[in-house]
């Protein structure tokens, strides 16, 4: 003979209490799982962020060196062009770097200590 389940107030209260415990447990487990996922994403993000910062710093250094090289090259090109096409500049450089002077001129050189 099959046993009949009698729904009494006591059984209903017990089932509701049991349901609330299960719901609370499920919420807690869900929160723990979300927390673990968040920590996992954060931990995997840190090395990538560090590598990104390193690469950005290297890029900034490279761009700075490139700008310095371009500036140096531009100065060299200007100097070369002046030496080829500007006789006044060529004379100034010759007087400054070489003991060059025109006949009848007296040159005074001041040496720095």
Order of alpha helices (4+ residues) and beta strands (2+ residues): alpha-alpha
